[in-house]
Amino acid sequence: MEQDVQEKFIDLLNDSVAKNDFKHLSREEFWCKVSSTYPKVAQIPLREGLCFPSTYLCECSFSTMSFMKSKYRVRLNLAADLRVAIAKNEPNLELLSSRMQQQRSH
């Protein structure tokens, strides 16, 4: 690190407002807020943290896939099932069911 960045980092460590924000905000919110006051310091964790989410998601996906593809479920087609299993979005079941046509009785 440059001397200037090191000094700014020390200032950030001793900033009582930043300490309070760190305790109460999420990591992303904290670094976004700090980036206006300490832009050079905030660039480092934002830049270094980018590789972690993609690696983490890969590992989670692989674990989910290996669970779904156990010896008891070998014949599953994983494409759609895996997409649903690792998605973070909750489906709106009421909306989906309202769009479906009811089956007629015979």
C-alpha positions as semicolon CSV with decimal commas, in nm:
position;residue;x (nm);y (nm);z (nm)
1;M;0,000;0,000;0,000
2;E;0,103;0,355;-0,058
3;Q;0,193;0,574;0,237
4;D;-0,114;0,792;0,175
5;V;-0,349;0,492;0,174
6;Q;-0,194;0,358;0,493
7;E;-0,249;0,690;0,667
8;K;-0,610;0,706;0,548
9;F;-0,662;0,350;0,671
10;I;-0,532;0,445;1,016
11;D;-0,768;0,743;1,013
12;L;-1,055;0,508;0,926
13;L;-0,962;0,272;1,212
14;N;-0,979;0,563;1,457
15;D;-1,300;0,714;1,316
16;S;-1,573;0,663;1,579
17;V;-1,856;0,722;1,328
18;A;-1,709;0,455;1,099
19;K;-1,681;0,212;1,392
20;N;-2,047;0,266;1,472
21;D;-2,144;0,223;1,106
22;F;-1,941;-0,097;1,086
23;K;-2,140;-0,243;1,377
24;H;-2,482;-0,149;1,240
25;L;-2,455;-0,165;0,860
26;S;-2,406;-0,458;0,626
27;R;-2,061;-0,496;0,476
28;E;-2,170;-0,359;0,138
29;E;-2,352;-0,063;0,291
30;F;-2,055;0,017;0,512
31;W;-1,800;0,022;0,228
32;C;-2,033;0,222;0,004
33;K;-2,074;0,481;0,278
34;V;-1,701;0,487;0,357
35;S;-1,609;0,518;-0,012
36;S;-1,719;0,883;-0,015
37;T;-1,492;0,972;0,278
38;Y;-1,204;0,727;0,221
39;P;-1,217;0,642;-0,153
40;K;-0,868;0,490;-0,185
41;V;-0,914;0,273;0,124
42;A;-1,259;0,155;0,015
43;Q;-1,130;0,047;-0,328
44;I;-0,917;-0,230;-0,177
45;P;-1,186;-0,443;-0,007
46;L;-1,434;-0,378;-0,287
47;R;-1,180;-0,494;-0,546
48;E;-1,054;-0,792;-0,342
49;G;-1,402;-0,902;-0,238
50;L;-1,529;-0,947;-0,591
51;C;-1,385;-1,296;-0,638
52;F;-1,533;-1,438;-0,317
53;P;-1,906;-1,432;-0,411
54;S;-1,852;-1,611;-0,741
55;T;-1,637;-1,882;-0,577
56;Y;-1,886;-1,917;-0,295
57;L;-2,179;-1,951;-0,534
58;C;-1,990;-2,214;-0,734
59;E;-1,924;-2,418;-0,420
60;C;-2,286;-2,390;-0,307
61;S;-2,408;-2,493;-0,651
62;F;-2,174;-2,790;-0,659
63;S;-2,285;-2,905;-0,313
64;T;-2,650;-2,873;-0,410
65;M;-2,588;-3,061;-0,734
66;S;-2,407;-3,346;-0,560
67;F;-2,691;-3,374;-0,307
68;M;-2,953;-3,380;-0,582
69;K;-2,755;-3,625;-0,793
70;S;-2,714;-3,885;-0,518
71;K;-2,731;-4,254;-0,600
72;Y;-3,106;-4,248;-0,529
73;R;-3,178;-3,970;-0,778
74;V;-2,942;-4,051;-1,062
75;R;-3,198;-4,008;-1,339
76;L;-3,292;-3,649;-1,262
77;N;-3,244;-3,376;-1,520
78;L;-3,059;-3,115;-1,317
79;A;-3,087;-2,807;-1,538
80;A;-3,418;-2,668;-1,412
81;D;-3,406;-2,828;-1,068
82;L;-3,063;-2,686;-0,988
83;R;-3,164;-2,339;-1,106
84;V;-3,461;-2,343;-0,867
85;A;-3,257;-2,490;-0,580
86;I;-2,985;-2,223;-0,585
87;A;-3,204;-1,922;-0,669
88;K;-3,235;-1,661;-0,396
89;N;-3,573;-1,537;-0,519
90;E;-3,885;-1,665;-0,352
91;P;-4,154;-1,762;-0,605
92;N;-4,484;-1,577;-0,590
93;L;-4,706;-1,884;-0,583
94;E;-5,031;-1,688;-0,579
95;L;-4,938;-1,505;-0,898
96;L;-4,820;-1,823;-1,068
97;S;-5,133;-2,016;-0,975
98;S;-5,361;-1,732;-1,087
99;R;-5,208;-1,748;-1,436
100;M;-5,272;-2,122;-1,469
101;Q;-5,588;-2,248;-1,634
102;Q;-5,787;-2,481;-1,415
103;Q;-5,829;-2,837;-1,534
104;R;-6,181;-2,923;-1,644
105;S;-6,352;-3,225;-1,497
106;H;-6,458;-3,504;-1,733
